[in-house]
Amino acid sequence: MLQRIGFDIHLAVSSPTMLVANLLVRPEFQRDLRALEHLSISPELVSEAYSDPFGNRAVRVAIPEGVDLVELSLDTVAYYSGEPDPVVPDAEQHPLHELPVEVLQFLLPSRYCEVDSELMDYAWQTFGSVPPGWARVQAVVDAVHERIRFDYANARPTRTALEAFREGTGVCRDFAHLAVTLCRCLNIPARYVNGYLGDIGIEPLPDPMDFSAWFHVYLGGRWYAFDARHNEPRIGRIEIAYGRDAADVAMTTVFGSHELRRFEVTTYELPDA
C-alpha cells in the first residue's frame, strides 16, 4: 500500500542568515520510500546535510545577501503495511534502575515539558492507582484527549505542557507535550515525535493537511507510538523526527527575522498499483 507525502514551504527573510530544515524522513523509515526523497531548495543555495544528536536528518542552508524568499519542497511515495499502531496491553513498565542509560534523558524536564511542576502531583494523584505499564499510559492518553480541545485558531508555538493543561486547548503538539510530561512524571520514558499522518482508514478530517505530532513511550524493551489527539491506533505513520519535545525537532529554524509565506503538506493514500 502506498501514500504520497511531501510539502511546499516558502519562507521570506530580510537579511543574510541560516536556515535549518528538519524535514526528511527518519533513517528507520527510509526503507519504506518508493521514490527519491529529494529536498528541493529554490533558489539553489549552499546546503549541508547532517544528523542531529537524536539521529534525525537535517539540512543546513546558507542564505546570502540578495535572497529574500526561500522555497522548500519535497514530493515522494512511501509504502505502509496497512496495519494500525501496535496495541500491547501486557507491555511492562521498567524499574528505573533497569532502563537503558540512553533513554534516561526522556524522563527529565525539557523546554515544553515541565516535569518539575504541579503536573507531578496531578499525575500521581490521578494515575498512581492505575496498574503500571500499558494501562497507565493509556489512562494518561485518555485524560489528555478529554482535557484538551483541538483548535487551530488557538495554536501558539510557545505553549508548554503546563499551559495546555491549564488552558484546555491547543493543537496536536500540545496534546503530545502534555502526555509526554505526565508519562515522565510517572517515571515512564517518553519522547516527542512528528511526521506524516494521513486520513487512512478513517473518515477524512475537515482540517487542512499538516504535519502531525504524537509521542513514543518506552515499555517492555521497545518504543511504542501513542497519540493523545486522536486516541486510537492509526495507519500509515511516517516519522520525520523525534526528540525531548518540539524544540528539538522544529521543522524549520531561521536564525533571524523571517515570515512564513506558504505552508502546504501532502499526505494521502494512493490507489493500489
Secondary structure, DSSP 8 states (H G I E B T S, - for coil): -EEEEEEEEEEEESSSEEEEE--S--GGGGGGB-S----EEES---EEEEE-TTS-EEEEEEE-TT--EEEEEEEEEEE--S-B----TT-----GGGS-GGGGGGGS-BTTB-SSSHHHHHHHHHHTTS-TTHHHHHHHHHHHHHH-EE-GGG--TT--HHHHHHH-EE-HHHHHHHHHHHHHHTT--EEEEEEE----SS---SS----EEEEEEEETTEEEEE-TTT-S--B--EEEEEESSGGGS-SEEESSSEEEEEEEEEEEE----
